[in-house]
Amino acid sequence: MTQHVSIPRDVFQPTGRALPYIPEQPREHSTETAGCTAFPGLCTQVGPHTAHSNHDFIAKRTDWPVSVGFETAFEGTPLLYADTGHAADFEAHEAATVVAQLRAAADAVEAMAAKLTAIKAGAKA
């Protein structure tokens, strides 16, 4: 049984000893509200689009020490990714908080994998 842990944002603060996370620059998005029909529940792009992703959404809602997400690459191949997120160095007494954040990131990857598997299975049926 998977246990989900939610850590309040103000519990873990970077110490400043490592370089800070620098988010991607904002990109222009369509103002249309129709969600993605190719990868529903994964892609957060709206309106007509061919580049699918959710990394803007994931980066804005978490303070995890890793960044996880979904995007299409290489002629539309759907991929999940784990990448560096917010720089995190921590003392031993902070380890439980960081481990909980890493577990939450792992849970998010598993959920995205399940959605992507279901979408691919539905497309082939």
BELSUL-V486307 format. One record per residue. N is the residue number from 1. RES is the residue in one letter. D_CENTER is the distance of its C-alpha to the mean C-alpha in whole Angstrom. Layout:
# BELSUL-V486307
N:RES:D_CENTER ; N:RES:D_CENTER
This chain:
# BELSUL-V486307
1:M:22 ; 2:T:18 ; 3:Q:19 ; 4:H:16 ; 5:V:16 ; 6:S:15 ; 7:I:16 ; 8:P:17 ; 9:R:16 ; 10:D:20 ; 11:V:20 ; 12:F:19 ; 13:Q:20 ; 14:P:20 ; 15:T:23 ; 16:G:23 ; 17:R:24 ; 18:A:21 ; 19:L:20 ; 20:P:18 ; 21:Y:14 ; 22:I:15 ; 23:P:13 ; 24:E:13 ; 25:Q:16 ; 26:P:16 ; 27:R:17 ; 28:E:19 ; 29:H:18 ; 30:S:21 ; 31:T:22 ; 32:E:23 ; 33:T:21 ; 34:A:21 ; 35:G:18 ; 36:C:17 ; 37:T:19 ; 38:A:18 ; 39:F:15 ; 40:P:15 ; 41:G:12 ; 42:L:10 ; 43:C:11 ; 44:T:11 ; 45:Q:14 ; 46:V:17 ; 47:G:21 ; 48:P:22 ; 49:H:19 ; 50:T:19 ; 51:A:16 ; 52:H:13 ; 53:S:9 ; 54:N:7 ; 55:H:5 ; 56:D:8 ; 57:F:7 ; 58:I:4 ; 59:A:6 ; 60:K:9 ; 61:R:9 ; 62:T:8 ; 63:D:11 ; 64:W:9 ; 65:P:11 ; 66:V:9 ; 67:S:6 ; 68:V:4 ; 69:G:3 ; 70:F:7 ; 71:E:10 ; 72:T:14 ; 73:A:16 ; 74:F:20 ; 75:E:21 ; 76:G:18 ; 77:T:17 ; 78:P:14 ; 79:L:12 ; 80:L:9 ; 81:Y:8 ; 82:A:8 ; 83:D:9 ; 84:T:11 ; 85:G:10 ; 86:H:12 ; 87:A:16 ; 88:A:17 ; 89:D:20 ; 90:F:22 ; 91:E:25 ; 92:A:26 ; 93:H:26 ; 94:E:23 ; 95:A:21 ; 96:A:21 ; 97:T:19 ; 98:V:16 ; 99:V:17 ; 100:A:16 ; 101:Q:12 ; 102:L:12 ; 103:R:13 ; 104:A:10 ; 105:A:8 ; 106:A:10 ; 107:D:11 ; 108:A:7 ; 109:V:8 ; 110:E:11 ; 111:A:11 ; 112:M:9 ; 113:A:12 ; 114:A:14 ; 115:K:14 ; 116:L:14 ; 117:T:17 ; 118:A:18 ; 119:I:18 ; 120:K:20 ; 121:A:22 ; 122:G:23 ; 123:A:23 ; 124:K:26 ; 125:A:28
